[in-house]
Amino acid sequence: MSADDPIATAQRLMKRPLPRRFYAKAAAAPHGDGWAVLLDGKVARTPARGALVVDRAAIAEAMAAEWDAQRDLVDPGAMPMTRLVNSALDRVAGDMDAVRTEIAKYAASDLVCYRAEDPESLVAAQAEAWDPLVDWARATLGAPLV
């Protein structure tokens, strides 16, 4: 890309600078009925300022490891577990009915359970892609997807 490319310039200017790392230590610890990510002993916050607290120690530990792996700057793009939990806490947990309704809208077009009958190449590709997920859901979650 050339220096005078307006799209490249706009993309560069739209990027927010990453914040500097502001804590020395990240850890997971019990908090209320769940597990929190602690930054220097204080409960970390989601972008909406809620407490970063989950119900499983392993999830909190994975997030704490992501926070601990940050060096000079805190890059949310390098913290997929934290981003996923932030989204769940900030956008889903507060409005479960709306989320259920939105998910249900797509159930009839779900490709995991509603598959093609032909051509054979598509049937085989869908089986290869989705059967492991269906088998896992049945064995691990007790959720037989039909």
GUVEX-884448 format. One record per residue (C-alpha): residue number from 1; residue in three letters; x, y, z. Coordinates in nm, 4 decimals, always signed. Layout:
REM GUVEX-884448
NUM ala X Y Z
...
REM end
This chain:
REM GUVEX-884448
1 met +0.0000 +0.0000 +0.0000
2 ser +0.1252 +0.3440 -0.0822
3 ala +0.1488 +0.6196 +0.1765
4 asp -0.1202 +0.8204 -0.0048
5 asp -0.3758 +0.5380 -0.0119
6 pro -0.6866 +0.6964 +0.1492
7 ile -0.8320 +0.3623 +0.2622
8 ala -0.5094 +0.2577 +0.4327
9 thr -0.4834 +0.5995 +0.5956
10 ala -0.8425 +0.5844 +0.7209
11 gln -0.7905 +0.2329 +0.8593
12 arg -0.4714 +0.3403 +1.0358
13 leu -0.6383 +0.6480 +1.1870
14 met -0.9438 +0.4507 +1.3027
15 lys -0.7385 +0.2143 +1.5151
16 arg -0.7414 +0.3102 +1.8777
17 pro -0.4038 +0.2957 +2.0447
18 leu -0.3711 +0.0002 +2.2803
19 pro -0.3605 +0.0836 +2.6494
20 arg -0.0418 +0.0302 +2.8423
21 arg -0.0313 -0.2583 +3.0864
22 phe -0.1388 -0.1049 +3.4178
23 tyr -0.1038 -0.4047 +3.6512
24 ala +0.1826 -0.6209 +3.7696
25 lys +0.0018 -0.9509 +3.8279
26 ala -0.3088 -1.1253 +3.6969
27 ala -0.4645 -1.4134 +3.8885
28 ala -0.7893 -1.6068 +3.9274
29 ala -0.9537 -1.6247 +4.2687
30 pro -1.2874 -1.7160 +4.4264
31 his -1.5301 -1.4240 +4.4323
32 gly -1.8825 -1.4534 +4.5702
33 asp -2.0431 -1.7565 +4.4063
34 gly -1.7926 -1.7582 +4.1202
35 trp -1.4360 -1.6969 +4.0135
36 ala -1.2884 -1.3598 +3.9269
37 val -0.9915 -1.2362 +3.7310
38 leu -0.7869 -1.0202 +3.9650
39 leu -0.5427 -0.7561 +3.8462
40 asp -0.3103 -0.6671 +4.1343
41 gly -0.5719 -0.8098 +4.3703
42 lys -0.8650 -0.6069 +4.2314
43 val -1.1492 -0.7605 +4.0300
44 ala -1.1023 -0.6869 +3.6590
45 arg -1.3885 -0.5143 +3.4784
46 thr -1.5621 -0.5769 +3.1478
47 pro -1.5877 -0.2959 +2.8913
48 ala -1.9351 -0.2178 +3.0353
49 arg -1.7714 -0.1909 +3.3813
50 gly -1.9185 -0.5137 +3.5181
51 ala -1.7109 -0.7490 +3.7302
52 leu -1.5174 -1.0085 +3.5286
53 val -1.6569 -1.3050 +3.7233
54 val -1.7467 -1.6505 +3.5885
55 asp -1.8799 -1.9691 +3.7425
56 arg -1.5805 -2.1951 +3.6726
57 ala -1.2260 -2.1740 +3.8017
58 ala -1.0775 -2.3065 +3.4762
59 ile -1.2333 -2.0229 +3.2749
60 ala -1.1100 -1.7587 +3.5198
61 glu -0.7637 -1.9160 +3.5151
62 ala -0.7572 -1.9139 +3.1330
63 met -0.8545 -1.5459 +3.1293
64 ala -0.5977 -1.4604 +3.3963
65 ala -0.3326 -1.6316 +3.1833
66 glu -0.4361 -1.4151 +2.8868
67 trp -0.4050 -1.1010 +3.0993
68 asp -0.0727 -1.2182 +3.2399
69 ala +0.0623 -1.2841 +2.8889
70 gln +0.0219 -0.9166 +2.7931
71 arg +0.3498 -0.7303 +2.7990
72 asp +0.3842 -0.3524 +2.7582
73 leu +0.0420 -0.3047 +2.5974
74 val -0.2937 -0.4729 +2.6621
75 asp -0.4156 -0.6150 +2.3304
76 pro -0.7742 -0.7456 +2.3510
77 gly -0.7217 -0.9156 +2.0144
78 ala -0.4734 -1.1491 +2.1849
79 met -0.7242 -1.2400 +2.4587
80 pro -1.0006 -1.4483 +2.2929
81 met -1.1360 -1.6061 +2.6124
82 thr -1.1635 -1.2679 +2.7823
83 arg -1.3343 -1.1162 +2.4776
84 leu -1.5853 -1.4016 +2.4649
85 val -1.6670 -1.3748 +2.8353
86 asn -1.6897 -0.9940 +2.8133
87 ser -1.9459 -1.0316 +2.5336
88 ala -2.1430 -1.2887 +2.7288
89 leu -2.1494 -1.0787 +3.0453
90 asp -2.2081 -0.7397 +2.8822
91 arg -2.4403 -0.8327 +2.5962
92 val -2.6062 -1.1659 +2.6711
93 ala -2.6510 -1.2121 +3.0451
94 gly -2.8610 -0.8987 +3.0866
95 asp -3.1135 -0.9839 +2.8154
96 met -3.1440 -1.3612 +2.7916
97 asp -3.5000 -1.3533 +2.6516
98 ala -3.3946 -1.1421 +2.3528
99 val -3.0926 -1.3658 +2.2921
100 arg -3.3071 -1.6823 +2.3067
101 thr -3.5521 -1.5280 +2.0587
102 glu -3.2705 -1.4320 +1.8229
103 ile -3.1168 -1.7807 +1.8387
104 ala -3.4543 -1.9472 +1.7816
105 lys -3.5030 -1.7449 +1.4614
106 tyr -3.2162 -1.9400 +1.3055
107 ala -3.3079 -2.2886 +1.4305
108 ala -3.5012 -2.3811 +1.1158
109 ser -3.1999 -2.3075 +0.8964
110 asp -2.9450 -2.4766 +1.1212
111 leu -2.7008 -2.6704 +0.9033
112 val -2.5883 -2.8953 +1.1871
113 cys -2.9255 -3.0693 +1.2138
114 tyr -3.0906 -2.9856 +0.8801
115 arg -2.8676 -3.1234 +0.6081
116 ala -2.8747 -3.1705 +0.2353
117 glu -2.9918 -3.5003 +0.0868
118 asp -2.7876 -3.4541 -0.2295
119 pro -2.5504 -3.4142 -0.4058
120 glu -2.3439 -3.6861 -0.2423
121 ser -2.0361 -3.4615 -0.2255
122 leu -2.2303 -3.2091 -0.0132
123 val -2.3756 -3.4851 +0.2070
124 ala -2.0218 -3.6156 +0.2681
125 ala -1.8815 -3.2666 +0.3355
126 gln -2.1565 -3.1908 +0.5877
127 ala -2.1027 -3.5239 +0.7635
128 glu -1.7293 -3.4619 +0.7830
129 ala -1.7776 -3.1113 +0.9196
130 trp -2.0694 -3.1623 +1.1580
131 asp -2.0733 -3.5248 +1.2768
132 pro -1.7812 -3.4709 +1.5188
133 leu -1.9698 -3.1794 +1.6780
134 val -2.2930 -3.3773 +1.7013
135 asp -2.1076 -3.6740 +1.8531
136 trp -1.9311 -3.4454 +2.1025
137 ala -2.2583 -3.2766 +2.2071
138 arg -2.4210 -3.6159 +2.2651
139 ala -2.1273 -3.7618 +2.4615
140 thr -2.0143 -3.4553 +2.6568
141 leu -2.3309 -3.2521 +2.7059
142 gly -2.5909 -3.5247 +2.6915
143 ala -2.7506 -3.3245 +2.4091
144 pro -2.8499 -3.5540 +2.1216
145 leu -2.8847 -3.3176 +1.8255
146 val -3.1191 -3.4793 +1.5751
REM end
